Amino acid sequence: MRSFFYFYMMQSFIEEVVQELLENGTNLTDTIFVLPSKRAGTFLKNTISKNIQQTIFAPEIYSIESFIELISGLEYASSTEQLFTLYKSYLQTSTEKDKDSFLSFSKWGQTVLQDFNEIDRYLIDTKAIFSHLSAIQELNTYFQEEPTQMIADYVKFWNNLEALYHSFNQHLLEKNLASQGYAYRTANTAVTAYVEQTLDKKFVFIGFNALNKAEENILQYILEHATAAIYWDIDRYFLEDTLHDASLFIRQHKKNWNYFKTHSFKGISANFNSKKNIQLIGVPKNVSQAKYVGNLLEKIQETQPLLLKETAIVLGDENLLNPILNAIPEKIARINITMGYPIHKTPIAVLFNLYFEVWLTKEPNGWFYQQLLNLLAHPYLQIFYQTEKNNNASAIANKIKARNWIFVQTEQIEKAAPDVKELTGILFEDTALTPKSFIKRSLQLINVLKQKFQESGNNLGLEYLFRFHTLFNQLELMVNEHAFITDIKSLQSLYKELIGTETLDFQGEPLQGTQIMGMLESRNLDFETVIITSVNEGILPSGKSNNSFIPFDLKKIYGLPTYKEKDAVYTYHFYRLLQRAKNVYLIYNTEPNVLEGNEKSRLLTQLLTDDTISQNIKEITGSAAVSSPTVPIERIEKSKALMAQLKALSEKGFSPTSLSNYVRNPIDFYKKSILRINDLNEVEESLAANTFGTIVHDTLEDLYQPFVGEFLNKEALEALLPKIEGTVKHNFAKTYADGDITRGKNLIAYTVILRYIENFIKLELKEIKHQKIKIVSLEQMLNVALEIPGIPHTIRLKGKLDRVDEVDGVTRIIDYKTGKVEARNVKITDWNDVIENYDKSKAFQLLCYAIMIDTMKPIETIKAGIISFKNLNSGTLYFSESKTEEITKSTLLEFKSVLNTLVQEIFNPEIPFLEKEV
């Protein structure tokens, strides 16, 4: 970034116009000013007040839209009013067999409204263009051998388009309303009478560029039949270039308007070729653009703080408003935002989006838990359900997770939070929901939140609520007036239509501080320093986006604007901002995508290839200053308090699993065993692995319990097979709470468990043919005290052993695993692997059980193995060392030695818990 800025007070275009009018002796009080935008009118009024030396009555100042509204005598209908009226006309005029619902209609109705608006603004012969459009559609379906009913209805729709147009306008006129386009068409015929009524006034038109046909006619008529003047805002450099798009429309006006055959062409300047500091900055992604703007403002604040008053941030993509606001340094005191903040981005908009989603996804068996949890997690709903004692939203959410409710009924919600049953009734009353009742509930929700926000003094929240209270009242009026909003989906479509156009206006001083605005708000305004963001193809200019039913060729024939004309409009606005500016920063996204525009804009390339200006341009490619800090290995020193916790834990008992967690990663051991940080309690939409394993273990315990102390026999084992299904269902109900196992992945898991148990019993039937197996114990709780050298207190080892049996007189320890285990996991060749290599954790656990069994009742030899249900064909996978599967006293002594080493390390205050790479 350059370390300097050009800074001297320039004369803006509006100031030039006002000074010329005053020099010519114009009586401003009797003048009507017409400008492209309301914002330009505010700056004009301020300029007039600065340049006059006496008190006068303010002149009339209009934006072009309000001026047309004045001439036509009609009020503009809102976009929602137009959409409803168009649908009403569609139902009355359509001859189709199956008419679209309002929901389907709303997806194409806006496009029809835009086309009607364009046709009116350009004064197109409606009969001719609709006939032409209908003929094109008929031709498109001409070669269908046997047109279907759908195609026949499609052709009828296009044939009926003119009747729809006239019906739509007639219905609006009955309320003295009109679309903007129809008001323009009406003003075109009413301008004669208007001029006759205002002959004592002077008209001054300031800063226009592209004009539709109605505007051209109206302005020309006033210029020719009244006292009037028009001031363009164009640099001579562009006007004299017959190919430059920045002057495309103004060149046409100068050439074609009769007025300029006898009057001079006013508003020409020569500022573009003056010395400028222009920087083209490419940065990756939108957030980087916002950060760069923030850094740029900070630099200006440090070097030329007065320059901030003459600085404008122009957003090519207005979605950057929020990131830009967050990136502006706090030390910059004054910021004025022309754009409103879209209310669909406010927290309460998110709340109602979630509320719609909850009801739209409701099934006969209840609300799907995920949408319900999303709604309950919203901060405003937490406030809604908050009482002095409880956070009932969290209580409901916790109950859903604990009971594993996949689909939730109203009664369940009420039982989970009984002290706020009335509030639950507002949101989740289990009756057939209609658009009217949804609106009623939404208004009740707003009223409850209003009371809560008033108590807490949340003024911003109250402002949000007020806007949505107004919005839902508006929705209620529309639903009552129009009978075709019959379902929640249609209501949601209408709701989105309303909030999509509503904004929360920022309050500030529009004439002070740095200005943040969109491209269209910049019309007629001049700034010393201009920062333009998102200068990418598809944004500046917008490119070939064409949301219209009228084909390109037909638009050309009838003189309607195409994407080419729209590109020229943006080219003019872009270059007009550069005309008088001295410091220009053009920021574009170097890593664009479909949503964020395409490559660098052609406007930037055009600047670079212009020899008269390119010498003032500096190109910069920026990137975030990203450092790659070395992430330190997590290290927990063993303080006295931590050692006390370890001692308390050892007195309760270490489990083999907790010790193997230490082998895997000491930090895991610290978090899970000492801090007791467990996994989040969540709804298991599909059965989790640990729940799956619990059900298998419990089922085998239930089935084999009668055999404790007995030898297994064929008849008894075969008698277990019919009991499997009932036992599995019982344990599902016990472990999986109210989880649904009748469909989806859970049904698959249920079937897999049945197969696992059945295959296991069949494996036992094969083994008892050549072995005598006696069940000694099932799910035995073990808890033994160990003396570890160097540790002054007793260390306890505890655990639950799945099964102890005797096979041909040899005691055998069995651990069930529902995951996959292989023989290599229980074989060791180096004893240190047991406490260093987590891959040997299964062998470690078996040896821990062997130690506990031996401590409780000394043994000479014992076998220990794992039965892996995913690897059942491999049979029992026995622990082995030195090619023997028997665990002897010698084996236990070897293991006891490495176990002592492990425990001594855990209790060594000099050895911290160090993170391992997992």
ABEGO torsion letter per residue (X at the ends): XBABBBBBBBBBAAAAAAAAAAAAGBBAAABBBBBABAAAAAAAAAAAAAABABBBBBBBBBBAAAAAAAAAGBBBBBAAAAAAAAAAAAAAABABABBBBAAAAAAAAAAAAAAAAAAAAAGBBAAAAAAAAAAAAAAAAAABABBBAAAAAAAAAAAAAAAAAAAAAAAAAAAGBBBAAAAAAAAAAAAAAAAAAAAABBBBBBGBBBBBAAAAAAAAAAAAABBBBBBBBBBAAAAABAABAAAAAAAAAAAABAAAAABBBBGBBBAAABBBBBBBBBBBEAAAAAAAAAAAAAAAAAABAAAAAABBBBBABAAAAAAAAAABBAABABBBBABBBBAAABAAAAAAAAAAAAAAABBAAEBBAAAAAAAAABAAAAAAABBAABBAAAAAAAAAAAAGBABBBAAAAAAABAAAAAAAAAAABBBBBBAAAAAAAAAAAAAAAAAAAAAAGBAAAAAAAAAAAAAAAAAAAAAAABAABABAAAAAAAAAAAAAABBBBBBBBAABEBBBBBAAAABGBBBABBBBBGBBBGAOBAEABBBBABBAAAAAAAGBBBAAAAAAAAAAAAAAAAAABABBBBBBBABBBAAAEBBBBAAAAAAAABAAAAAABBBBBBBBBBBBBBBBBBBBBBBAAAAAAAAAAAAAEBBAAAAAAAAABAAAAAAAAAAGBBBBBBBBABBBAAAAAAAAAAAAAAAAAAABGBBBBAAAAAAAAAAAAAAAAAAAAAAAEABBAABEAAAAAAAAAAAAAAAAAAAAAAAAAABBBBBABBGBBBBBBBBBBGBABBBBBBEBBABBBBBGGBBBBBBBBABBBBAAAABBABAAAAAABAAAAAAAAAAAAAAAAAAABBBABBBBBBBBAAAAAAEBBBBBBGGBABBBAAAAAAAAAAAAAAAAAAABAABBBBBBBX
